[in-house]
């Protein structure tokens, strides 16, 4: 299996983390999105959206979209709850992450890390909605150890990717102590803490 991605991208790291946690063998193919490497004809043949990550399996099939990839790779593992309702709660967080968290927290980080903008140059609406996403996580994590169940799941993998580096997008995680606790525990459970 080959993973085409950028190690600065949380969406790409989700895939790497799942592979590493489950000891799935892969080759990492670095793609520099800032120089157009995800817009070449060869890359677009794998993913017409021109986005990373993309996984190419040994049989030649490809799969894009980070949450679809991790959902596929983790099938049958403890990262997907065996109880159907708990698995649906995990999916609920996966969908929420892509719709209500990533477009704000990750985009503010992209503006600062990739585009070199200052904290004050961030889009105010994205900042407001990013803060709302972090506040929702804080409220939930004040009552729960992890997001979907009492054990780490793909919901935690998905939300950890950009939450743990939210400060790089100008968000102050000191305001979210339950989120900070969850980051430490999720990193430890996934073998990322070091």
Backbone as JSON, one array per atom type, in Angstrom:
{
  "sequence": "XXXXXXXXXXXXXXXXXXXXXXXXXXXXXXXXXXXXXXXXXXXXXXXXXXXXXXXXXXXXXXXXXXXXXXXXXXXXXXXXXXXXXXXXXXXXXXXXXXXXXXXXXXXXXXXXXXXXXXXXXXXXXXXXXXXXXXXXXXXXXXXXXXXXXXXXXXXXXXXXXXXXXXXXXXXXXXXXXXXXXXXXXXXXXXXXXX",
  "N": [[0.85, -1.18, 0.0], [0.49, 2.23, -0.77], [0.77, 5.44, 0.56], [-0.13, 8.57, -0.33], [0.77, 11.69, 0.59], [1.05, 14.56, 2.8], [3.04, 15.34, 5.44], [2.54, 17.5, 7.08], [-0.11, 17.82, 7.03], [-3.05, 17.32, 8.77], [-5.14, 15.66, 7.91], [-3.78, 13.81, 6.36], [-2.08, 12.73, 8.27], [-3.86, 11.34, 9.89], [-4.32, 8.97, 8.47], [-1.76, 7.84, 8.41], [-1.34, 7.5, 11.19], [-3.33, 5.58, 11.84], [-2.46, 3.4, 10.3], [0.07, 2.98, 11.48], [-0.67, 2.45, 14.16], [-2.13, 0.1, 13.86], [-0.25, -1.51, 12.79], [-0.01, -1.75, 9.98], [1.52, -2.32, 6.92], [3.12, 0.11, 4.82], [4.11, 2.36, 2.17], [5.25, 5.62, 2.27], [4.5, 8.31, 0.25], [5.63, 11.35, -0.42], [3.85, 14.31, -1.04], [3.87, 17.47, -2.31], [1.76, 19.86, -1.83], [1.81, 22.58, -2.17], [3.39, 23.15, -4.32], [2.02, 22.21, -6.43], [1.99, 19.45, -6.82], [-0.16, 17.79, -6.33], [-1.79, 18.25, -8.41], [-1.0, 17.23, -10.77], [-1.27, 15.34, -13.86], [-0.9, 12.57, -13.36], [-1.39, 12.36, -10.6], [-4.02, 13.35, -10.46], [-5.3, 11.35, -11.83], [-5.48, 9.42, -9.91], [-6.94, 10.68, -7.91], [-9.37, 12.68, -8.68], [-10.14, 15.02, -7.43], [-7.86, 16.2, -6.63], [-6.67, 16.21, -4.09], [-4.91, 15.49, -1.04], [-5.08, 13.07, 1.59], [-4.27, 10.19, -0.48], [-4.71, 6.76, -0.97], [-3.08, 4.1, -2.5], [-3.74, 0.88, -3.26], [-2.31, -2.44, -3.26], [-3.48, -3.81, -5.35], [-3.96, -1.88, -7.19], [-6.21, -0.31, -6.92], [-7.57, 2.83, -5.75], [-8.14, 5.06, -3.0], [-9.62, 7.89, -1.61], [-10.12, 10.73, 0.59], [-9.81, 11.3, 3.87], [-11.29, 10.32, 6.16], [-12.85, 8.28, 5.04], [-10.81, 6.6, 4.21], [-9.53, 5.88, 6.67], [-11.65, 4.64, 7.91], [-11.98, 2.41, 6.27], [-9.44, 1.14, 6.5], [-9.36, 0.48, 9.21], [-11.29, -1.43, 9.62], [-12.74, -4.1, 11.41], [-11.04, -3.79, 13.57], [-10.21, -2.67, 16.93], [-10.47, 0.06, 16.83], [-12.84, 0.72, 15.69], [-15.91, 0.69, 17.12], [-17.53, -2.28, 18.24], [-20.2, -2.48, 18.87], [-23.14, -1.63, 17.18], [-24.54, 0.84, 17.58], [-22.67, 2.37, 19.0], [-20.7, 2.45, 17.05], [-22.03, 3.98, 15.17], [-22.18, 6.38, 16.62], [-19.49, 7.0, 16.6], [-19.19, 7.47, 13.85], [-20.85, 9.69, 13.66], [-19.27, 11.67, 14.91], [-17.15, 11.62, 13.09], [-18.34, 12.66, 10.74], [-19.11, 15.16, 11.72], [-16.62, 16.26, 12.28], [-15.54, 16.74, 9.72], [-17.33, 18.6, 8.74], [-17.88, 20.6, 10.65], [-15.61, 21.21, 12.14], [-12.95, 20.78, 10.94], [-13.11, 22.54, 8.62], [-12.73, 25.0, 9.8], [-10.91, 25.11, 12.1], [-8.71, 23.75, 10.94], [-8.42, 25.21, 8.58], [-7.77, 27.79, 9.47], [-5.28, 27.15, 10.56], [-3.99, 26.33, 8.21], [-3.88, 28.77, 6.87], [-2.07, 30.15, 8.46], [0.22, 28.4, 8.78], [0.85, 27.35, 6.21], [0.41, 29.5, 4.43], [1.56, 31.63, 5.66], [0.29, 33.69, 7.04], [-0.57, 36.14, 9.56], [-1.81, 35.84, 12.94], [-3.81, 37.77, 13.25], [-4.69, 38.08, 10.66], [-6.39, 36.06, 10.03], [-9.5, 34.65, 8.86], [-12.3, 36.08, 10.28], [-14.83, 34.82, 10.62], [-14.21, 32.12, 10.33], [-12.54, 31.81, 12.53], [-14.36, 32.31, 14.63], [-16.14, 30.17, 14.27], [-14.38, 28.05, 14.55], [-13.66, 28.33, 17.24], [-16.16, 27.76, 18.33], [-16.39, 25.06, 17.64], [-14.3, 23.92, 19.15], [-15.26, 24.57, 21.68], [-17.55, 22.99, 21.78], [-16.4, 20.44, 21.79], [-15.0, 20.64, 24.22], [-17.11, 20.81, 26.08], [-18.31, 18.27, 25.75], [-16.15, 16.57, 26.38], [-15.69, 17.13, 29.01], [-17.33, 15.44, 30.3], [-16.86, 12.94, 29.3], [-14.38, 10.44, 28.62], [-13.26, 9.78, 26.09], [-14.3, 10.45, 22.66], [-16.46, 8.95, 21.25], [-16.92, 6.54, 22.67], [-15.92, 4.82, 25.7], [-13.4, 4.13, 25.05], [-10.54, 4.68, 22.92], [-11.22, 5.64, 19.56], [-11.85, 5.77, 15.98], [-13.08, 8.24, 15.86], [-11.68, 9.78, 17.69], [-9.14, 9.73, 16.51], [-9.66, 11.18, 14.15], [-10.5, 13.74, 15.12], [-8.34, 14.45, 16.68], [-6.28, 15.03, 14.93], [-6.27, 17.75, 13.9], [-6.96, 19.2, 16.16], [-4.94, 18.92, 18.08], [-2.98, 20.55, 17.09], [-4.12, 23.0, 17.01], [-3.3, 25.41, 18.11], [-1.41, 26.26, 16.31], [-2.95, 27.43, 14.46], [-3.74, 29.69, 15.67], [-5.45, 29.34, 17.81], [-6.16, 29.27, 21.27], [-5.47, 26.78, 23.3], [-5.38, 26.65, 26.03], [-7.71, 27.54, 27.09], [-9.33, 25.38, 27.05], [-9.38, 22.98, 28.99], [-10.33, 20.3, 29.29], [-10.2, 19.37, 26.69], [-7.44, 19.52, 26.33], [-6.62, 17.54, 28.16], [-7.8, 15.3, 26.97], [-6.39, 15.26, 24.52], [-3.8, 14.52, 25.41], [-4.38, 11.94, 26.49], [-5.5, 10.62, 24.29], [-3.38, 10.7, 22.45], [-1.57, 9.11, 23.88], [-2.98, 6.65, 23.98], [-2.99, 6.01, 21.28], [-0.37, 5.67, 20.8], [1.19, 7.85, 20.17], [2.27, 9.68, 21.87], [5.28, 10.85, 23.18]],
  "CA": [[0.0, 0.0, 0.0], [1.2, 3.51, -0.81], [0.01, 6.6, 1.04], [0.31, 9.83, -0.92], [0.34, 12.7, 1.54], [1.9, 15.64, 3.3], [3.09, 15.11, 6.88], [2.03, 18.67, 7.8], [-1.57, 17.78, 6.92], [-3.73, 16.45, 9.73], [-5.9, 14.63, 7.2], [-2.83, 12.76, 5.96], [-1.58, 12.07, 9.47], [-4.88, 10.37, 10.35], [-4.09, 7.7, 7.76], [-0.49, 7.33, 8.92], [-1.53, 7.05, 12.57], [-4.09, 4.33, 11.85], [-1.56, 2.35, 9.81], [1.09, 2.72, 12.5], [-1.33, 1.85, 15.33], [-2.56, -1.26, 13.51], [0.91, -2.18, 12.19], [-0.26, -2.02, 8.57], [2.69, -1.86, 6.14], [2.85, 1.09, 3.75], [5.16, 3.26, 1.72], [4.79, 7.01, 2.28], [4.92, 9.08, -0.92], [5.43, 12.76, -0.08], [3.23, 15.15, -2.06], [3.94, 18.89, -1.94], [0.56, 20.51, -2.4], [2.07, 23.99, -2.44], [4.05, 23.29, -5.62], [1.15, 21.65, -7.45], [2.16, 18.02, -7.05], [-1.46, 17.1, -6.28], [-2.54, 18.69, -9.6], [-0.4, 16.63, -11.98], [-2.15, 14.34, -14.47], [-0.76, 11.27, -12.68], [-2.1, 12.42, -9.31], [-5.45, 13.52, -10.73], [-5.83, 10.04, -12.25], [-5.78, 8.7, -8.67], [-7.98, 11.43, -7.19], [-9.75, 13.81, -9.52], [-10.3, 16.23, -6.62], [-6.54, 16.8, -6.44], [-6.44, 16.39, -2.66], [-4.28, 14.44, -0.26], [-4.34, 11.87, 1.22], [-4.78, 9.14, -1.37], [-4.05, 5.47, -0.77], [-3.12, 3.18, -3.63], [-3.57, -0.47, -2.74], [-1.46, -3.31, -4.08], [-4.22, -4.24, -6.55], [-4.11, -0.72, -8.07], [-7.34, 0.55, -6.55], [-7.23, 3.99, -4.93], [-9.18, 5.56, -2.1], [-9.33, 9.24, -1.12], [-10.87, 11.27, 1.72], [-9.16, 10.73, 5.05], [-12.17, 9.53, 7.03], [-13.19, 7.06, 4.32], [-9.62, 5.75, 4.24], [-9.31, 5.29, 8.0], [-12.79, 3.73, 8.16], [-11.67, 1.18, 5.54], [-8.25, 0.5, 7.05], [-9.57, 0.02, 10.59], [-12.38, -2.41, 9.72], [-12.41, -5.28, 12.19], [-10.12, -3.48, 14.67], [-10.8, -2.02, 18.11], [-10.69, 1.49, 16.55], [-14.25, 0.86, 15.32], [-16.66, -0.04, 18.13], [-18.27, -3.45, 17.75], [-21.62, -2.21, 19.04], [-23.58, -0.81, 16.05], [-24.87, 2.21, 17.97], [-21.4, 3.05, 19.3], [-20.05, 2.71, 15.75], [-22.74, 5.12, 14.58], [-21.75, 7.58, 17.34], [-18.17, 7.31, 16.05], [-19.43, 8.08, 12.53], [-21.41, 11.02, 13.91], [-18.13, 12.55, 15.14], [-16.38, 11.72, 11.84], [-19.03, 13.6, 9.85], [-19.03, 16.47, 12.35], [-15.25, 16.75, 12.12], [-15.33, 17.25, 8.37], [-18.27, 19.67, 8.42], [-17.97, 21.66, 11.66], [-14.33, 21.42, 12.82], [-11.84, 20.9, 9.99], [-13.17, 23.74, 7.76], [-12.44, 26.22, 10.56], [-9.65, 24.96, 12.83], [-7.64, 23.41, 10.0], [-8.22, 26.28, 7.59], [-7.0, 28.85, 10.15], [-3.91, 26.65, 10.63], [-3.46, 26.39, 6.85], [-3.58, 30.17, 6.56], [-0.88, 30.57, 9.2], [1.38, 27.52, 8.56], [1.18, 27.22, 4.78], [0.37, 30.78, 3.72], [2.36, 32.6, 6.4], [-0.49, 34.82, 7.54], [-0.5, 36.35, 11.0], [-3.03, 35.5, 13.7], [-4.8, 38.81, 12.99], [-5.14, 38.01, 9.27], [-7.32, 34.94, 9.84], [-10.9, 34.96, 8.56], [-13.0, 36.15, 11.56], [-15.9, 33.82, 10.7], [-13.58, 30.82, 10.56], [-12.09, 31.83, 13.92], [-15.54, 32.17, 15.49], [-16.67, 28.81, 14.15], [-13.37, 27.17, 15.14], [-13.85, 28.41, 18.7], [-17.41, 27.05, 18.65], [-16.1, 23.62, 17.55], [-13.5, 23.56, 20.32], [-16.14, 24.65, 22.85], [-18.41, 21.79, 21.79], [-15.56, 19.34, 22.24], [-14.74, 20.84, 25.64], [-18.32, 20.45, 26.83], [-18.46, 16.82, 25.7], [-15.02, 15.89, 27.02], [-15.78, 17.31, 30.46], [-18.15, 14.33, 30.82], [-16.47, 11.68, 28.66], [-12.93, 10.29, 28.44], [-13.03, 9.87, 24.65], [-15.44, 11.06, 21.98], [-17.6, 8.1, 20.93], [-17.12, 5.54, 23.72], [-14.91, 4.97, 26.76], [-12.11, 3.72, 24.49], [-10.16, 5.46, 21.74], [-11.81, 5.15, 18.3], [-11.55, 6.63, 14.84], [-13.55, 9.6, 16.16], [-10.57, 10.47, 18.34], [-8.1, 9.91, 15.49], [-10.07, 12.25, 13.24], [-10.51, 15.05, 15.78], [-7.01, 14.73, 17.22], [-5.37, 15.49, 13.87], [-6.13, 19.21, 13.86], [-7.13, 19.81, 17.48], [-3.66, 18.94, 18.8], [-2.15, 21.64, 16.54], [-4.99, 24.18, 16.85], [-2.53, 26.6, 18.46], [-0.72, 26.72, 15.1], [-3.94, 28.22, 13.74], [-4.07, 30.85, 16.48], [-6.42, 29.02, 18.86], [-5.52, 29.09, 22.57], [-6.03, 25.58, 23.92], [-5.44, 26.81, 27.49], [-9.12, 27.78, 27.42], [-10.05, 24.12, 26.91], [-8.62, 21.98, 29.75], [-10.78, 18.93, 29.01], [-9.64, 19.05, 25.38], [-6.02, 19.27, 26.55], [-6.52, 16.23, 28.8], [-8.14, 14.32, 25.94], [-5.26, 15.19, 23.58], [-2.75, 13.7, 26.04], [-4.81, 10.55, 26.62], [-5.67, 10.03, 22.94], [-2.02, 10.48, 21.94], [-1.0, 7.95, 24.58], [-3.7, 5.44, 23.54], [-2.62, 5.73, 19.89], [1.07, 5.48, 20.7], [1.79, 9.05, 19.58], [2.95, 10.46, 22.91], [6.65, 10.39, 23.28]],
  "C": [[0.89, 1.24, 0.0], [0.25, 4.6, -0.32], [0.64, 7.84, 0.43], [-0.18, 10.94, 0.0], [1.42, 13.68, 1.91], [1.88, 15.51, 4.82], [2.72, 16.35, 7.7], [0.5, 18.68, 7.82], [-2.16, 16.82, 7.94], [-4.52, 15.36, 9.04], [-5.0, 13.49, 6.75], [-2.32, 12.0, 7.18], [-2.58, 11.07, 10.04], [-4.59, 8.99, 9.76], [-2.81, 7.06, 8.27], [-0.66, 6.76, 10.32], [-2.28, 5.72, 12.64], [-3.21, 3.18, 11.37], [-0.52, 1.98, 10.86], [0.48, 2.0, 13.7], [-1.7, 0.39, 15.07], [-1.44, -2.08, 12.86], [0.64, -2.63, 10.75], [0.92, -1.5, 7.76], [2.28, -0.9, 5.03], [4.14, 1.78, 3.35], [4.55, 4.66, 1.69], [5.36, 7.72, 1.07], [4.59, 10.55, -0.63], [4.88, 13.52, -1.29], [3.25, 16.59, -1.55], [2.78, 19.61, -2.61], [0.82, 21.96, -2.79], [2.79, 24.21, -3.77], [3.25, 22.61, -6.73], [1.28, 20.16, -7.7], [0.85, 17.23, -6.98], [-2.34, 17.49, -7.47], [-1.95, 18.13, -10.89], [-1.38, 15.63, -12.58], [-2.08, 12.98, -13.77], [-1.51, 11.26, -11.35], [-3.6, 12.52, -9.53], [-6.09, 12.23, -11.24], [-6.17, 9.18, -11.03], [-6.92, 9.34, -7.91], [-8.27, 12.7, -7.97], [-9.97, 15.11, -8.76], [-8.96, 16.9, -6.35], [-6.19, 17.05, -4.99], [-5.67, 15.21, -2.09], [-5.09, 14.27, 1.02], [-5.07, 11.04, 0.17], [-4.01, 7.88, -1.02], [-4.21, 4.67, -2.05], [-2.79, 1.8, -3.07], [-2.78, -1.31, -3.73], [-2.15, -3.76, -5.36], [-4.49, -3.09, -7.52], [-5.29, 0.18, -7.74], [-6.86, 1.69, -5.66], [-8.43, 4.42, -4.1], [-8.73, 6.92, -1.57], [-10.29, 9.56, 0.03], [-10.45, 10.55, 3.01], [-10.08, 9.86, 5.9], [-12.66, 8.26, 6.35], [-12.02, 6.08, 4.37], [-9.46, 5.09, 5.61], [-10.44, 4.33, 8.36], [-12.52, 2.38, 7.48], [-10.51, 0.43, 6.18], [-8.49, -0.13, 8.42], [-10.67, -1.02, 10.73], [-11.91, -3.65, 10.48], [-11.47, -5.03, 13.36], [-10.88, -2.82, 15.81], [-11.02, -0.52, 17.9], [-12.11, 1.77, 16.07], [-15.05, 0.06, 16.34], [-17.46, -1.18, 17.52], [-19.78, -3.26, 17.9], [-22.09, -1.28, 17.91], [-23.91, 0.64, 16.42], [-23.6, 3.0, 18.28], [-20.64, 3.37, 18.01], [-20.72, 3.89, 15.05], [-22.38, 6.42, 15.29], [-20.36, 8.01, 16.87], [-18.33, 8.01, 14.69], [-19.99, 9.49, 12.67], [-20.29, 12.03, 14.12], [-17.29, 12.7, 13.87], [-17.02, 12.72, 10.88], [-18.93, 15.02, 10.42], [-17.65, 17.09, 12.16], [-15.05, 17.39, 10.75], [-16.22, 18.45, 8.04], [-18.16, 20.86, 9.37], [-16.67, 21.95, 12.4], [-13.22, 21.72, 11.82], [-11.93, 22.16, 9.13], [-12.8, 25.03, 8.49], [-11.09, 26.12, 11.27], [-8.5, 24.7, 11.85], [-7.38, 24.52, 9.0], [-7.47, 27.46, 8.22], [-5.53, 28.42, 10.25], [-3.26, 26.71, 9.25], [-3.04, 27.83, 6.5], [-2.3, 30.63, 7.24], [0.35, 29.74, 8.84], [1.81, 27.5, 7.1], [1.29, 28.57, 4.08], [1.13, 31.89, 4.44], [1.6, 33.81, 6.9], [-0.33, 34.94, 9.06], [-1.84, 35.95, 11.64], [-4.16, 36.5, 13.38], [-5.35, 38.79, 11.58], [-6.09, 36.85, 9.01], [-8.73, 35.45, 9.56], [-11.69, 34.95, 9.87], [-14.13, 35.12, 11.7], [-15.33, 32.44, 10.96], [-13.06, 30.72, 12.0], [-13.27, 31.59, 14.85], [-16.06, 30.74, 15.46], [-15.68, 27.76, 14.67], [-13.47, 27.16, 16.66], [-15.11, 27.66, 19.13], [-17.19, 25.53, 18.61], [-15.3, 23.17, 18.77], [-14.34, 23.6, 21.6], [-17.07, 23.45, 22.92], [-17.62, 20.58, 22.26], [-15.29, 19.44, 23.73], [-15.93, 20.4, 26.48], [-18.49, 18.93, 26.88], [-17.39, 16.12, 26.52], [-14.93, 16.18, 28.52], [-16.52, 16.13, 31.1], [-17.71, 12.97, 30.32], [-14.96, 11.64, 28.48], [-12.53, 10.46, 26.97], [-14.32, 10.33, 23.98], [-16.64, 10.14, 21.82], [-17.94, 7.11, 22.04], [-16.07, 5.78, 24.81], [-13.53, 4.49, 26.31], [-11.82, 4.57, 23.25], [-10.75, 4.8, 20.49], [-11.37, 6.08, 17.18], [-12.05, 8.06, 15.04], [-12.42, 10.41, 16.78], [-9.42, 10.71, 17.37], [-8.43, 11.13, 14.63], [-9.99, 13.62, 13.89], [-9.15, 15.43, 16.33], [-6.12, 15.41, 16.19], [-5.19, 17.0, 13.85], [-6.31, 19.87, 15.22], [-5.79, 19.93, 18.19], [-2.73, 20.05, 18.3], [-2.99, 22.91, 16.31], [-4.25, 25.47, 17.18], [-1.76, 27.15, 17.25], [-1.65, 27.51, 14.19], [-4.43, 29.4, 14.55], [-5.08, 30.59, 17.58], [-5.67, 28.73, 20.16], [-6.16, 27.91, 23.29], [-6.05, 25.65, 25.44], [-6.88, 27.04, 27.96], [-9.94, 26.5, 27.43], [-9.32, 22.99, 27.65], [-9.06, 20.54, 29.5], [-10.26, 18.47, 27.65], [-8.15, 18.74, 25.52], [-5.8, 17.89, 27.19], [-6.77, 15.12, 27.79], [-7.0, 14.16, 24.92], [-4.18, 14.28, 24.16], [-3.15, 12.23, 26.07], [-5.0, 9.87, 25.27], [-4.3, 9.77, 22.31], [-1.39, 9.23, 22.58], [-1.65, 6.65, 24.1], [-3.31, 5.04, 22.13], [-1.12, 5.52, 19.71], [1.79, 6.67, 20.09], [2.58, 9.87, 20.59], [4.38, 9.96, 23.04], [7.49, 11.38, 23.95]]
}
